[in-house]
Amino acid sequence: MKKIMLLSASILFVSAVYAQKIKVYESRENIGNGNNNALVVAIYGCDESDVQKEWKSLMKGYGAKVSTDKSGMFADNAVIKDMGNNTIDIYARFDVKKDGEIDLVVGWDLGGAYMSSSAHPDKYKIAEKIMHDFSYKMTKEAIDSKLKDQQKALDKLNSQQHDLEKDNKNLNSEITDYQNRIKKDQDALEKNKDDQAKKHTEISNQQTIVDDLTKKDKAVE
């Protein structure tokens, strides 16, 4: 029953992921010590700690000094070469939703203004791609991990099915052997009955001969 429940949960997870494509969108969010423009993307099937760990690693890859508190994660003075040489302060929040979804909310402080598609279209496209690729990577790895586990479960079930089929073949073979043995014994029983009947006749005939000779023997004076 537990295996069935785990398999059902995995099916529901995969269905949820493929119900929509990974999409980054803009939203006004309480982030970066105020109500600011932010980019949001959904990540599926991951633990919050794993998402935070990978995002922190990504930020450090941009040379940022990363700190974490109850409000989220702050990457100070990140340099993203595709956006230029100016430093960027990046605020991230990880909103855990139902059904294994985590919304990654990111505010990109360019220095006096938060990134938006209207004011910073070129930089926005780069940030959008960064978040899309991050979500894709995390979600894909989560699916691959679950696929690996479920493939192992499937292989085990197939192995068990093979064993059952082998047992079925062996049992049928044994039944056939027993049936052949029973038929052989039944034939032997019939032959035994016939042999006994013949033997009774031989005994009766022989008894008659013995009785006749006994009478003749007694008749001798």
C-alpha positions in Angstrom: 0.0 0.0 0.0 2.9 2.4 0.9 4.5 1.8 -2.5 1.2 2.5 -4.3 0.8 5.8 -2.3 4.3 6.9 -3.2 3.8 6.0 -6.8 0.5 8.0 -6.9 2.2 11.0 -5.3 4.9 10.9 -7.9 2.4 10.7 -10.7 0.5 13.7 -9.2 3.8 15.6 -9.0 4.8 15.0 -12.6 1.2 15.9 -13.7 1.4 19.2 -11.8 4.8 20.0 -13.4 3.6 19.3 -16.9 0.3 21.1 -16.4 2.2 24.3 -17.2 5.5 25.4 -18.6 8.1 27.2 -16.4 7.3 30.9 -16.7 8.9 33.9 -15.1 6.6 36.8 -14.4 6.7 40.3 -12.8 5.0 41.1 -9.5 5.0 43.8 -6.8 6.3 42.1 -3.7 7.3 43.0 -0.2 11.0 42.4 -0.8 14.2 44.4 -0.2 12.8 46.4 2.7 9.8 47.7 0.8 7.2 47.1 -1.9 9.3 46.7 -5.0 9.2 45.2 -8.4 10.3 41.5 -8.5 10.5 38.5 -10.8 8.8 35.3 -9.7 9.2 31.7 -11.0 7.8 28.4 -9.7 10.1 25.5 -8.8 8.6 22.0 -8.5 9.4 18.9 -6.4 12.3 20.4 -4.4 13.0 20.9 -0.8 13.3 24.5 0.3 16.7 23.9 1.7 18.0 22.5 -1.6 16.6 25.5 -3.5 18.2 27.9 -1.1 21.5 26.1 -1.3 21.6 26.1 -5.1 20.5 29.8 -5.3 23.2 30.7 -2.8 25.8 28.9 -4.9 24.6 30.8 -8.0 24.9 34.1 -6.2 28.4 33.3 -5.0 29.2 32.5 -8.6 28.5 36.2 -9.4 30.9 37.2 -6.7 28.2 38.3 -4.2 28.5 38.2 -0.4 25.5 36.2 0.6 23.6 36.4 3.9 20.3 34.8 5.1 17.7 35.8 7.6 14.0 35.1 8.2 13.0 37.4 5.3 15.0 35.5 2.8 18.5 35.7 1.2 20.5 38.8 0.3 23.3 38.7 -2.3 25.4 41.9 -1.9 27.3 43.4 -4.9 26.8 40.7 -7.4 28.4 41.2 -10.8 26.6 39.6 -13.8 28.8 40.2 -16.8 26.0 40.0 -19.3 24.4 43.0 -17.5 27.6 45.0 -17.4 30.2 45.7 -14.7 28.0 47.5 -12.2 27.2 45.6 -9.0 23.6 44.5 -8.3 22.0 43.7 -4.9 19.8 40.7 -5.3 17.0 39.9 -2.7 15.4 36.4 -2.8 12.5 34.9 -1.0 11.4 31.3 -1.1 7.6 30.9 -0.7 6.6 27.3 -0.1 3.3 26.4 -1.7 1.3 23.2 -1.7 1.9 20.2 -4.0 5.7 20.5 -3.8 5.9 24.0 -5.4 8.2 26.8 -4.3 7.9 30.3 -5.7 11.2 31.9 -6.0 10.7 35.7 -5.6 13.7 37.8 -6.6 14.1 41.6 -6.4 17.0 43.0 -8.5 18.2 46.3 -7.0 20.2 48.0 -9.8 21.2 50.9 -7.5 18.3 53.3 -6.9 15.8 51.3 -9.0 14.5 47.8 -9.0 14.6 46.0 -12.3 11.5 46.0 -14.5 10.7 44.9 -18.0 9.5 48.4 -19.0 12.5 50.4 -17.5 15.3 47.8 -18.1 14.2 45.5 -21.0 17.7 44.2 -21.8 18.7 43.5 -18.2 15.2 42.1 -17.5 15.6 39.5 -20.3 18.9 38.3 -18.8 17.4 38.1 -15.3 14.4 36.3 -16.7 16.6 33.7 -18.3 18.7 33.3 -15.2 15.6 32.5 -13.2 14.0 30.4 -15.9 17.2 28.3 -16.2 17.5 28.0 -12.5 13.9 26.7 -12.1 14.3 24.4 -15.1 17.5 22.9 -13.6 16.0 22.4 -10.2 12.7 21.0 -11.5 14.4 18.7 -14.0 16.8 17.3 -11.4 13.8 16.7 -9.1 12.0 14.8 -11.8 15.1 12.9 -12.8 15.6 11.9 -9.1 11.9 10.7 -8.8 12.2 9.0 -12.2 15.2 7.1 -11.0 13.4 6.0 -7.8 10.3 5.0 -9.7 12.4 3.2 -12.4 14.0 1.1 -9.5 10.5 0.4 -8.2 9.4 -0.6 -11.7 12.4 -2.8 -12.2 11.7 -4.5 -8.8 8.1 -5.1 -9.8 9.1 -6.6 -13.1 11.6 -8.8 -11.3 8.8 -9.9 -8.9 6.5 -10.6 -11.9 9.3 -12.6 -13.6 9.7 -14.7 -10.4 5.9 -15.3 -10.3 5.9 -16.4 -13.9 8.8 -18.7 -13.2 7.0 -20.1 -10.2 3.9 -20.6 -12.3 5.8 -22.5 -14.9 7.5 -24.7 -12.3 4.2 -25.4 -10.6 2.5 -26.3 -13.9 5.4 -28.5 -14.7 5.1 -30.3 -11.3 1.3 -30.7 -11.9 2.0 -32.2 -15.3 4.5 -34.6 -13.7 2.0 -35.5 -11.0 -0.7 -36.0 -13.6 1.5 -38.3 -15.6 2.5 -40.2 -12.5 -1.1 -40.6 -11.5 -2.0 -41.8 -15.0 0.9 -44.3 -14.9 -0.2 -45.5 -11.4 -3.8 -45.8 -12.5 -2.7 -47.9 -15.5 -0.6 -50.0 -13.1 -3.6 -50.5 -10.8 -5.7 -51.7 -13.7 -3.0 -54.1 -14.8 -2.6 -55.3 -11.2 -6.4 -56.0 -11.0 -6.1 -58.0 -14.2 -3.0 -59.9 -13.0 -4.8 -60.6 -9.7 -7.8 -62.0 -11.5 -5.6 -64.2 -13.7 -3.6 -65.3 -10.6 -6.8 -66.2 -8.8 -7.8 -68.4 -11.8 -4.3 -70.0 -11.8 -4.5 -70.7 -8.1 -8.0 -72.1 -8.4 -6.9 -74.4 -11.2 -3.8 -75.4 -9.3 -5.9 -76.0 -6.2 -8.1 -78.4 -8.1 -5.1 -80.4 -9.3 -3.7 -80.6 -5.8 -7.1 -81.6 -4.4 -7.5 -84.4 -7.1 -4.0 -85.7 -6.4 -4.7 -85.6 -2.6 -7.8 -87.7 -3.1 -5.9 -90.2 -5.3 -3.1 -90.4 -2.7 -5.6 -91.2 0.1 -7.3 -93.8 -2.1 -4.1 -95.8 -2.5 -4.2 -99.0 -0.2 
